[in-house]
Amino acid sequence: MDFTADWSIMQTLGEGAYGEVKLLINKNDGMAVAMKVINLEEHPEASVNVQKEIAIHRMLNDPHIQVLRPKN
């Protein structure tokens, strides 16, 4: 399944209470990344936990962690 024009979702790496972690592969350079997917419409109670996790990831200042929000 294509995620965007340059990325393909290859498989589910893991599942949790609120979502899944997917393996994405870049079609141009073969780079592999993990992406956490949480459907907040199905699990609105997860919103507080997601906000905490985003804040922690932003504080890490690690070039390997990017926090992206979907475009509406």
PDB file with SEQRES, HELIX, SHEET and CRYST1 records, atoms N, CA, C and O in Angstrom:
SEQRES   1 A   72  MET ASP PHE THR ALA ASP TRP SER ILE MET GLN THR LEU          
SEQRES   2 A   72  GLY GLU GLY ALA TYR GLY GLU VAL LYS LEU LEU ILE ASN          
SEQRES   3 A   72  LYS ASN ASP GLY MET ALA VAL ALA MET LYS VAL ILE ASN          
SEQRES   4 A   72  LEU GLU GLU HIS PRO GLU ALA SER VAL ASN VAL GLN LYS          
SEQRES   5 A   72  GLU ILE ALA ILE HIS ARG MET LEU ASN ASP PRO HIS ILE          
SEQRES   6 A   72  GLN VAL LEU ARG PRO LYS ASN                                  
HELIX    1 AA1 PRO A   44  ALA A   46  5                                   3    
HELIX    2 AA2 SER A   47  LEU A   60  1                                  14    
SHEET    1 AA1 4 ASP A   2  THR A   4  0                                        
SHEET    2 AA1 4 TRP A   7  GLU A  15 -1                                        
SHEET    3 AA1 4 GLY A  19  ASN A  26 -1                                        
SHEET    4 AA1 4 ALA A  32  ILE A  38 -1                                        
CRYST1    1.000    1.000    1.000  90.00  90.00  90.00 P 1           1          
ATOM      1  N   MET A   1       0.841  -1.176   0.000  1.00  0.00           N  
ATOM      2  CA  MET A   1       0.000   0.000   0.000  1.00  0.00           C  
ATOM      3  C   MET A   1       0.887   1.240   0.000  1.00  0.00           C  
ATOM      4  O   MET A   1       1.875   1.298   0.732  1.00  0.00           O  
ATOM      5  N   ASP A   2       0.544   2.219  -0.807  1.00  0.00           N  
ATOM      6  CA  ASP A   2       1.299   3.467  -0.843  1.00  0.00           C  
ATOM      7  C   ASP A   2       0.840   4.386   0.274  1.00  0.00           C  
ATOM      8  O   ASP A   2      -0.357   4.564   0.497  1.00  0.00           O  
ATOM      9  N   PHE A   3       1.810   4.969   0.978  1.00  0.00           N  
ATOM     10  CA  PHE A   3       1.525   5.945   2.027  1.00  0.00           C  
ATOM     11  C   PHE A   3       1.477   7.335   1.403  1.00  0.00           C  
ATOM     12  O   PHE A   3       0.513   8.076   1.600  1.00  0.00           O  
ATOM     13  N   THR A   4       2.496   7.681   0.667  1.00  0.00           N  
ATOM     14  CA  THR A   4       2.527   8.870  -0.188  1.00  0.00           C  
ATOM     15  C   THR A   4       3.199   8.423  -1.472  1.00  0.00           C  
ATOM     16  O   THR A   4       3.491   7.239  -1.639  1.00  0.00           O  
ATOM     17  N   ALA A   5       3.444   9.341  -2.366  1.00  0.00           N  
ATOM     18  CA  ALA A   5       4.024   8.981  -3.661  1.00  0.00           C  
ATOM     19  C   ALA A   5       5.371   8.278  -3.521  1.00  0.00           C  
ATOM     20  O   ALA A   5       5.704   7.421  -4.340  1.00  0.00           O  
ATOM     21  N   ASP A   6       6.154   8.627  -2.493  1.00  0.00           N  
ATOM     22  CA  ASP A   6       7.507   8.083  -2.374  1.00  0.00           C  
ATOM     23  C   ASP A   6       7.664   6.993  -1.317  1.00  0.00           C  
ATOM     24  O   ASP A   6       8.749   6.428  -1.175  1.00  0.00           O  
ATOM     25  N   TRP A   7       6.604   6.688  -0.576  1.00  0.00           N  
ATOM     26  CA  TRP A   7       6.705   5.726   0.512  1.00  0.00           C  
ATOM     27  C   TRP A   7       5.667   4.621   0.370  1.00  0.00           C  
ATOM     28  O   TRP A   7       4.533   4.869  -0.040  1.00  0.00           O  
ATOM     29  N   SER A   8       6.065   3.402   0.714  1.00  0.00           N  
ATOM     30  CA  SER A   8       5.145   2.263   0.732  1.00  0.00           C  
ATOM     31  C   SER A   8       5.091   1.683   2.137  1.00  0.00           C  
ATOM     32  O   SER A   8       6.121   1.525   2.793  1.00  0.00           O  
ATOM     33  N   ILE A   9       3.877   1.366   2.596  1.00  0.00           N  
ATOM     34  CA  ILE A   9       3.717   0.668   3.861  1.00  0.00           C  
ATOM     35  C   ILE A   9       3.915  -0.811   3.578  1.00  0.00           C  
ATOM     36  O   ILE A   9       3.185  -1.406   2.786  1.00  0.00           O  
ATOM     37  N   MET A  10       4.913  -1.402   4.235  1.00  0.00           N  
ATOM     38  CA  MET A  10       5.268  -2.786   3.943  1.00  0.00           C  
ATOM     39  C   MET A  10       4.582  -3.788   4.869  1.00  0.00           C  
ATOM     40  O   MET A  10       4.055  -4.802   4.410  1.00  0.00           O  
ATOM     41  N   GLN A  11       4.588  -3.505   6.171  1.00  0.00           N  
ATOM     42  CA  GLN A  11       4.004  -4.455   7.111  1.00  0.00           C  
ATOM     43  C   GLN A  11       3.774  -3.783   8.455  1.00  0.00           C  
ATOM     44  O   GLN A  11       4.268  -2.685   8.711  1.00  0.00           O  
ATOM     45  N   THR A  12       3.017  -4.459   9.304  1.00  0.00           N  
ATOM     46  CA  THR A  12       2.817  -4.013  10.677  1.00  0.00           C  
ATOM     47  C   THR A  12       3.914  -4.626  11.533  1.00  0.00           C  
ATOM     48  O   THR A  12       4.102  -5.842  11.545  1.00  0.00           O  
ATOM     49  N   LEU A  13       4.638  -3.767  12.253  1.00  0.00           N  
ATOM     50  CA  LEU A  13       5.717  -4.244  13.117  1.00  0.00           C  
ATOM     51  C   LEU A  13       5.215  -4.598  14.510  1.00  0.00           C  
ATOM     52  O   LEU A  13       5.762  -5.478  15.174  1.00  0.00           O  
ATOM     53  N   GLY A  14       4.174  -3.909  14.939  1.00  0.00           N  
ATOM     54  CA  GLY A  14       3.641  -4.174  16.269  1.00  0.00           C  
ATOM     55  C   GLY A  14       2.304  -3.482  16.472  1.00  0.00           C  
ATOM     56  O   GLY A  14       1.919  -2.596  15.709  1.00  0.00           O  
ATOM     57  N   GLU A  15       1.610  -3.903  17.512  1.00  0.00           N  
ATOM     58  CA  GLU A  15       0.308  -3.332  17.833  1.00  0.00           C  
ATOM     59  C   GLU A  15       0.257  -3.038  19.319  1.00  0.00           C  
ATOM     60  O   GLU A  15       0.873  -3.727  20.131  1.00  0.00           O  
ATOM     61  N   GLY A  16      -0.497  -1.991  19.658  1.00  0.00           N  
ATOM     62  CA  GLY A  16      -0.696  -1.639  21.057  1.00  0.00           C  
ATOM     63  C   GLY A  16      -2.162  -1.410  21.324  1.00  0.00           C  
ATOM     64  O   GLY A  16      -3.022  -1.772  20.521  1.00  0.00           O  
ATOM     65  N   ALA A  17      -2.438  -0.801  22.469  1.00  0.00           N  
ATOM     66  CA  ALA A  17      -3.819  -0.582  22.874  1.00  0.00           C  
ATOM     67  C   ALA A  17      -4.547   0.372  21.938  1.00  0.00           C  
ATOM     68  O   ALA A  17      -5.750   0.229  21.720  1.00  0.00           O  
ATOM     69  N   TYR A  18      -3.836   1.334  21.389  1.00  0.00           N  
ATOM     70  CA  TYR A  18      -4.484   2.382  20.597  1.00  0.00           C  
ATOM     71  C   TYR A  18      -4.091   2.413  19.123  1.00  0.00           C  
ATOM     72  O   TYR A  18      -4.716   3.137  18.348  1.00  0.00           O  
ATOM     73  N   GLY A  19      -3.100   1.671  18.720  1.00  0.00           N  
ATOM     74  CA  GLY A  19      -2.682   1.779  17.330  1.00  0.00           C  
ATOM     75  C   GLY A  19      -1.670   0.726  16.929  1.00  0.00           C  
ATOM     76  O   GLY A  19      -1.500  -0.301  17.586  1.00  0.00           O  
ATOM     77  N   GLU A  20      -1.007   1.022  15.824  1.00  0.00           N  
ATOM     78  CA  GLU A  20      -0.032   0.094  15.243  1.00  0.00           C  
ATOM     79  C   GLU A  20       1.235   0.847  14.862  1.00  0.00           C  
ATOM     80  O   GLU A  20       1.220   2.062  14.665  1.00  0.00           O  
ATOM     81  N   VAL A  21       2.332   0.102  14.762  1.00  0.00           N  
ATOM     82  CA  VAL A  21       3.585   0.631  14.233  1.00  0.00           C  
ATOM     83  C   VAL A  21       3.808  -0.060  12.903  1.00  0.00           C  
ATOM     84  O   VAL A  21       3.831  -1.288  12.819  1.00  0.00           O  
ATOM     85  N   LYS A  22       3.973   0.749  11.862  1.00  0.00           N  
ATOM     86  CA  LYS A  22       4.129   0.238  10.496  1.00  0.00           C  
ATOM     87  C   LYS A  22       5.557   0.451  10.001  1.00  0.00           C  
ATOM     88  O   LYS A  22       6.224   1.410  10.389  1.00  0.00           O  
ATOM     89  N   LEU A  23       6.014  -0.451   9.146  1.00  0.00           N  
ATOM     90  CA  LEU A  23       7.289  -0.304   8.455  1.00  0.00           C  
ATOM     91  C   LEU A  23       7.027   0.366   7.120  1.00  0.00           C  
ATOM     92  O   LEU A  23       6.234  -0.126   6.317  1.00  0.00           O  
ATOM     93  N   LEU A  24       7.698   1.497   6.879  1.00  0.00           N  
ATOM     94  CA  LEU A  24       7.603   2.199   5.598  1.00  0.00           C  
ATOM     95  C   LEU A  24       8.952   2.135   4.901  1.00  0.00           C  
ATOM     96  O   LEU A  24       9.997   2.228   5.546  1.00  0.00           O  
ATOM     97  N   ILE A  25       8.927   1.976   3.580  1.00  0.00           N  
ATOM     98  CA  ILE A  25      10.137   1.950   2.767  1.00  0.00           C  
ATOM     99  C   ILE A  25      10.040   3.055   1.720  1.00  0.00           C  
ATOM    100  O   ILE A  25       9.034   3.184   1.023  1.00  0.00           O  
ATOM    101  N   ASN A  26      11.111   3.854   1.624  1.00  0.00           N  
ATOM    102  CA  ASN A  26      11.168   4.901   0.613  1.00  0.00           C  
ATOM    103  C   ASN A  26      11.489   4.259  -0.728  1.00  0.00           C  
ATOM    104  O   ASN A  26      12.476   3.535  -0.854  1.00  0.00           O  
ATOM    105  N   LYS A  27      10.654   4.523  -1.730  1.00  0.00           N  
ATOM    106  CA  LYS A  27      10.830   3.925  -3.056  1.00  0.00           C  
ATOM    107  C   LYS A  27      12.065   4.438  -3.786  1.00  0.00           C  
ATOM    108  O   LYS A  27      12.591   3.757  -4.666  1.00  0.00           O  
ATOM    109  N   ASN A  28      12.532   5.633  -3.429  1.00  0.00           N  
ATOM    110  CA  ASN A  28      13.669   6.223  -4.133  1.00  0.00           C  
ATOM    111  C   ASN A  28      15.013   5.733  -3.619  1.00  0.00           C  
ATOM    112  O   ASN A  28      15.913   5.441  -4.406  1.00  0.00           O  
ATOM    113  N   ASP A  29      15.152   5.642  -2.289  1.00  0.00           N  
ATOM    114  CA  ASP A  29      16.473   5.288  -1.755  1.00  0.00           C  
ATOM    115  C   ASP A  29      16.475   4.054  -0.857  1.00  0.00           C  
ATOM    116  O   ASP A  29      17.528   3.669  -0.348  1.00  0.00           O  
ATOM    117  N   GLY A  30      15.314   3.427  -0.652  1.00  0.00           N  
ATOM    118  CA  GLY A  30      15.241   2.211   0.137  1.00  0.00           C  
ATOM    119  C   GLY A  30      15.297   2.425   1.647  1.00  0.00           C  
ATOM    120  O   GLY A  30      15.341   1.456   2.404  1.00  0.00           O  
ATOM    121  N   MET A  31      15.296   3.684   2.096  1.00  0.00           N  
ATOM    122  CA  MET A  31      15.358   3.966   3.529  1.00  0.00           C  
ATOM    123  C   MET A  31      14.122   3.391   4.212  1.00  0.00           C  
ATOM    124  O   MET A  31      13.004   3.523   3.714  1.00  0.00           O  
ATOM    125  N   ALA A  32      14.341   2.753   5.358  1.00  0.00           N  
ATOM    126  CA  ALA A  32      13.255   2.167   6.131  1.00  0.00           C  
ATOM    127  C   ALA A  32      13.020   3.011   7.378  1.00  0.00           C  
ATOM    128  O   ALA A  32      13.967   3.434   8.040  1.00  0.00           O  
ATOM    129  N   VAL A  33      11.750   3.251   7.689  1.00  0.00           N  
ATOM    130  CA  VAL A  33      11.382   3.986   8.898  1.00  0.00           C  
ATOM    131  C   VAL A  33      10.183   3.297   9.535  1.00  0.00           C  
ATOM    132  O   VAL A  33       9.458   2.550   8.879  1.00  0.00           O  
ATOM    133  N   ALA A  34       9.989   3.557  10.815  1.00  0.00           N  
ATOM    134  CA  ALA A  34       8.809   3.075  11.528  1.00  0.00           C  
ATOM    135  C   ALA A  34       7.874   4.254  11.740  1.00  0.00           C  
ATOM    136  O   ALA A  34       8.318   5.366  12.024  1.00  0.00           O  
ATOM    137  N   MET A  35       6.573   4.005  11.602  1.00  0.00           N  
ATOM    138  CA  MET A  35       5.574   5.050  11.782  1.00  0.00           C  
ATOM    139  C   MET A  35       4.484   4.518  12.708  1.00  0.00           C  
ATOM    140  O   MET A  35       3.924   3.447  12.473  1.00  0.00           O  
ATOM    141  N   LYS A  36       4.188   5.283  13.769  1.00  0.00           N  
ATOM    142  CA  LYS A  36       3.099   4.908  14.668  1.00  0.00           C  
ATOM    143  C   LYS A  36       1.811   5.504  14.122  1.00  0.00           C  
ATOM    144  O   LYS A  36       1.762   6.683  13.771  1.00  0.00           O  
ATOM    145  N   VAL A  37       0.770   4.683  14.054  1.00  0.00           N  
ATOM    146  CA  VAL A  37      -0.530   5.104  13.537  1.00  0.00           C  
ATOM    147  C   VAL A  37      -1.555   4.942  14.653  1.00  0.00           C  
ATOM    148  O   VAL A  37      -1.748   3.847  15.182  1.00  0.00           O  
ATOM    149  N   ILE A  38      -2.217   6.061  15.007  1.00  0.00           N  
ATOM    150  CA  ILE A  38      -3.248   6.028  16.039  1.00  0.00           C  
ATOM    151  C   ILE A  38      -4.475   6.725  15.491  1.00  0.00           C  
ATOM    152  O   ILE A  38      -4.398   7.877  15.066  1.00  0.00           O  
ATOM    153  N   ASN A  39      -5.604   6.041  15.496  1.00  0.00           N  
ATOM    154  CA  ASN A  39      -6.856   6.622  15.043  1.00  0.00           C  
ATOM    155  C   ASN A  39      -7.555   7.239  16.256  1.00  0.00           C  
ATOM    156  O   ASN A  39      -8.177   6.535  17.051  1.00  0.00           O  
ATOM    157  N   LEU A  40      -7.443   8.574  16.386  1.00  0.00           N  
ATOM    158  CA  LEU A  40      -8.023   9.253  17.541  1.00  0.00           C  
ATOM    159  C   LEU A  40      -9.535   9.354  17.452  1.00  0.00           C  
ATOM    160  O   LEU A  40     -10.191   9.643  18.453  1.00  0.00           O  
ATOM    161  N   GLU A  41     -10.101   9.124  16.279  1.00  0.00           N  
ATOM    162  CA  GLU A  41     -11.564   9.086  16.181  1.00  0.00           C  
ATOM    163  C   GLU A  41     -12.107   7.811  16.828  1.00  0.00           C  
ATOM    164  O   GLU A  41     -13.167   7.828  17.455  1.00  0.00           O  
ATOM    165  N   GLU A  42     -11.380   6.717  16.671  1.00  0.00           N  
ATOM    166  CA  GLU A  42     -11.782   5.455  17.302  1.00  0.00           C  
ATOM    167  C   GLU A  42     -11.415   5.412  18.780  1.00  0.00           C  
ATOM    168  O   GLU A  42     -12.106   4.780  19.580  1.00  0.00           O  
ATOM    169  N   HIS A  43     -10.320   6.091  19.140  1.00  0.00           N  
ATOM    170  CA  HIS A  43      -9.798   6.041  20.503  1.00  0.00           C  
ATOM    171  C   HIS A  43      -9.546   7.451  21.031  1.00  0.00           C  
ATOM    172  O   HIS A  43      -8.392   7.826  21.240  1.00  0.00           O  
ATOM    173  N   PRO A  44     -10.596   8.239  21.252  1.00  0.00           N  
ATOM    174  CA  PRO A  44     -10.382   9.615  21.726  1.00  0.00           C  
ATOM    175  C   PRO A  44      -9.700   9.662  23.093  1.00  0.00           C  
ATOM    176  O   PRO A  44      -9.060  10.660  23.426  1.00  0.00           O  
ATOM    177  N   GLU A  45      -9.827   8.608  23.881  1.00  0.00           N  
ATOM    178  CA  GLU A  45      -9.189   8.566  25.192  1.00  0.00           C  
ATOM    179  C   GLU A  45      -7.660   8.520  25.103  1.00  0.00           C  
ATOM    180  O   GLU A  45      -6.972   8.771  26.092  1.00  0.00           O  
ATOM    181  N   ALA A  46      -7.136   8.203  23.930  1.00  0.00           N  
ATOM    182  CA  ALA A  46      -5.686   8.132  23.734  1.00  0.00           C  
ATOM    183  C   ALA A  46      -5.070   9.499  23.516  1.00  0.00           C  
ATOM    184  O   ALA A  46      -3.845   9.625  23.536  1.00  0.00           O  
ATOM    185  N   SER A  47      -5.871  10.515  23.311  1.00  0.00           N  
ATOM    186  CA  SER A  47      -5.368  11.840  22.957  1.00  0.00           C  
ATOM    187  C   SER A  47      -4.371  12.385  23.979  1.00  0.00           C  
ATOM    188  O   SER A  47      -3.335  12.929  23.596  1.00  0.00           O  
ATOM    189  N   VAL A  48      -4.664  12.250  25.261  1.00  0.00           N  
ATOM    190  CA  VAL A  48      -3.761  12.764  26.298  1.00  0.00           C  
ATOM    191  C   VAL A  48      -2.425  12.037  26.243  1.00  0.00           C  
ATOM    192  O   VAL A  48      -1.371  12.666  26.333  1.00  0.00           O  
ATOM    193  N   ASN A  49      -2.464  10.708  26.093  1.00  0.00           N  
ATOM    194  CA  ASN A  49      -1.221   9.935  26.007  1.00  0.00           C  
ATOM    195  C   ASN A  49      -0.421  10.303  24.770  1.00  0.00           C  
ATOM    196  O   ASN A  49       0.807  10.368  24.820  1.00  0.00           O  
ATOM    197  N   VAL A  50      -1.104  10.542  23.665  1.00  0.00           N  
ATOM    198  CA  VAL A  50      -0.423  10.918  22.428  1.00  0.00           C  
ATOM    199  C   VAL A  50       0.269  12.269  22.599  1.00  0.00           C  
ATOM    200  O   VAL A  50       1.410  12.441  22.169  1.00  0.00           O  
ATOM    201  N   GLN A  51      -0.412  13.222  23.221  1.00  0.00           N  
ATOM    202  CA  GLN A  51       0.186  14.537  23.436  1.00  0.00           C  
ATOM    203  C   GLN A  51       1.426  14.439  24.325  1.00  0.00           C  
ATOM    204  O   GLN A  51       2.418  15.124  24.076  1.00  0.00           O  
ATOM    205  N   LYS A  52       1.380  13.598  25.353  1.00  0.00           N  
ATOM    206  CA  LYS A  52       2.539  13.392  26.217  1.00  0.00           C  
ATOM    207  C   LYS A  52       3.700  12.784  25.430  1.00  0.00           C  
ATOM    208  O   LYS A  52       4.845  13.216  25.561  1.00  0.00           O  
ATOM    209  N   GLU A  53       3.389  11.784  24.618  1.00  0.00           N  
ATOM    210  CA  GLU A  53       4.434  11.118  23.832  1.00  0.00           C  
ATOM    211  C   GLU A  53       5.072  12.083  22.836  1.00  0.00           C  
ATOM    212  O   GLU A  53       6.289  12.071  22.653  1.00  0.00           O  
ATOM    213  N   ILE A  54       4.262  12.909  22.199  1.00  0.00           N  
ATOM    214  CA  ILE A  54       4.787  13.901  21.263  1.00  0.00           C  
ATOM    215  C   ILE A  54       5.719  14.867  21.988  1.00  0.00           C  
ATOM    216  O   ILE A  54       6.796  15.180  21.479  1.00  0.00           O  
ATOM    217  N   ALA A  55       5.325  15.340  23.162  1.00  0.00           N  
ATOM    218  CA  ALA A  55       6.157  16.270  23.933  1.00  0.00           C  
ATOM    219  C   ALA A  55       7.485  15.620  24.310  1.00  0.00           C  
ATOM    220  O   ALA A  55       8.534  16.258  24.226  1.00  0.00           O  
ATOM    221  N   ILE A  56       7.445  14.370  24.718  1.00  0.00           N  
ATOM    222  CA  ILE A  56       8.685  13.666  25.074  1.00  0.00           C  
ATOM    223  C   ILE A  56       9.583  13.514  23.862  1.00  0.00           C  
ATOM    224  O   ILE A  56      10.787  13.753  23.960  1.00  0.00           O  
ATOM    225  N   HIS A  57       9.034  13.123  22.724  1.00  0.00           N  
ATOM    226  CA  HIS A  57       9.838  12.945  21.517  1.00  0.00           C  
ATOM    227  C   HIS A  57      10.465  14.258  21.064  1.00  0.00           C  
ATOM    228  O   HIS A  57      11.610  14.272  20.611  1.00  0.00           O  
ATOM    229  N   ARG A  58       9.733  15.352  21.179  1.00  0.00           N  
ATOM    230  CA  ARG A  58      10.294  16.655  20.805  1.00  0.00           C  
ATOM    231  C   ARG A  58      11.447  17.049  21.718  1.00  0.00           C  
ATOM    232  O   ARG A  58      12.393  17.689  21.260  1.00  0.00           O  
ATOM    233  N   MET A  59      11.394  16.688  22.987  1.00  0.00           N  
ATOM    234  CA  MET A  59      12.460  17.018  23.932  1.00  0.00           C  
ATOM    235  C   MET A  59      13.717  16.181  23.707  1.00  0.00           C  
ATOM    236  O   MET A  59      14.806  16.582  24.117  1.00  0.00           O  
ATOM    237  N   LEU A  60      13.579  15.033  23.067  1.00  0.00           N  
ATOM    238  CA  LEU A  60      14.727  14.143  22.884  1.00  0.00           C  
ATOM    239  C   LEU A  60      15.804  14.743  21.995  1.00  0.00           C  
ATOM    240  O   LEU A  60      16.982  14.421  22.153  1.00  0.00           O  
ATOM    241  N   ASN A  61      15.424  15.610  21.063  1.00  0.00           N  
ATOM    242  CA  ASN A  61      16.385  16.229  20.153  1.00  0.00           C  
ATOM    243  C   ASN A  61      17.237  15.173  19.442  1.00  0.00           C  
ATOM    244  O   ASN A  61      18.461  15.285  19.372  1.00  0.00           O  
ATOM    245  N   ASP A  62      16.575  14.170  18.928  1.00  0.00           N  
ATOM    246  CA  ASP A  62      17.236  13.073  18.221  1.00  0.00           C  
ATOM    247  C   ASP A  62      16.911  13.196  16.732  1.00  0.00           C  
ATOM    248  O   ASP A  62      15.738  13.260  16.363  1.00  0.00           O  
ATOM    249  N   PRO A  63      17.931  13.230  15.871  1.00  0.00           N  
ATOM    250  CA  PRO A  63      17.660  13.381  14.436  1.00  0.00           C  
ATOM    251  C   PRO A  63      16.902  12.200  13.832  1.00  0.00           C  
ATOM    252  O   PRO A  63      16.397  12.302  12.713  1.00  0.00           O  
ATOM    253  N   HIS A  64      16.815  11.083  14.555  1.00  0.00           N  
ATOM    254  CA  HIS A  64      16.122   9.907  14.045  1.00  0.00           C  
ATOM    255  C   HIS A  64      14.648   9.867  14.425  1.00  0.00           C  
ATOM    256  O   HIS A  64      13.926   8.956  14.020  1.00  0.00           O  
ATOM    257  N   ILE A  65      14.198  10.850  15.203  1.00  0.00           N  
ATOM    258  CA  ILE A  65      12.796  10.905  15.612  1.00  0.00           C  
ATOM    259  C   ILE A  65      12.180  12.183  15.068  1.00  0.00           C  
ATOM    260  O   ILE A  65      12.647  13.283  15.364  1.00  0.00           O  
ATOM    261  N   GLN A  66      11.125  12.030  14.267  1.00  0.00           N  
ATOM    262  CA  GLN A  66      10.396  13.175  13.739  1.00  0.00           C  
ATOM    263  C   GLN A  66       8.941  13.036  14.126  1.00  0.00           C  
ATOM    264  O   GLN A  66       8.364  11.953  14.040  1.00  0.00           O  
ATOM    265  N   VAL A  67       8.354  14.135  14.552  1.00  0.00           N  
ATOM    266  CA  VAL A  67       6.950  14.149  14.908  1.00  0.00           C  
ATOM    267  C   VAL A  67       6.206  14.848  13.791  1.00  0.00           C  
ATOM    268  O   VAL A  67       6.390  16.044  13.566  1.00  0.00           O  
ATOM    269  N   LEU A  68       5.370  14.107  13.094  1.00  0.00           N  
ATOM    270  CA  LEU A  68       4.602  14.650  11.973  1.00  0.00           C  
ATOM    271  C   LEU A  68       3.127  14.526  12.278  1.00  0.00           C  
ATOM    272  O   LEU A  68       2.685  13.540  12.868  1.00  0.00           O  
ATOM    273  N   ARG A  69       2.373  15.523  11.879  1.00  0.00           N  
ATOM    274  CA  ARG A  69       0.926  15.481  12.019  1.00  0.00           C  
ATOM    275  C   ARG A  69       0.320  15.346  10.637  1.00  0.00           C  
ATOM    276  O   ARG A  69       0.851  15.902   9.676  1.00  0.00           O  
ATOM    277  N   PRO A  70      -0.786  14.616  10.516  1.00  0.00           N  
ATOM    278  CA  PRO A  70      -1.428  14.466   9.207  1.00  0.00           C  
ATOM    279  C   PRO A  70      -1.979  15.797   8.724  1.00  0.00           C  
ATOM    280  O   PRO A  70      -2.383  16.645   9.521  1.00  0.00           O  
ATOM    281  N   LYS A  71      -1.990  15.966   7.421  1.00  0.00           N  
ATOM    282  CA  LYS A  71      -2.596  17.151   6.808  1.00  0.00           C  
ATOM    283  C   LYS A  71      -4.091  16.942   6.742  1.00  0.00           C  
ATOM    284  O   LYS A  71      -4.557  15.862   6.378  1.00  0.00           O  
ATOM    285  N   ASN A  72      -4.848  17.969   7.091  1.00  0.00           N  
ATOM    286  CA  ASN A  72      -6.319  17.861   7.046  1.00  0.00           C  
ATOM    287  C   ASN A  72      -6.851  18.370   5.738  1.00  0.00           C  
ATOM    288  O   ASN A  72      -8.062  18.358   5.517  1.00  0.00           O  
TER     289      ASN A  72                                                      
END                                                                             
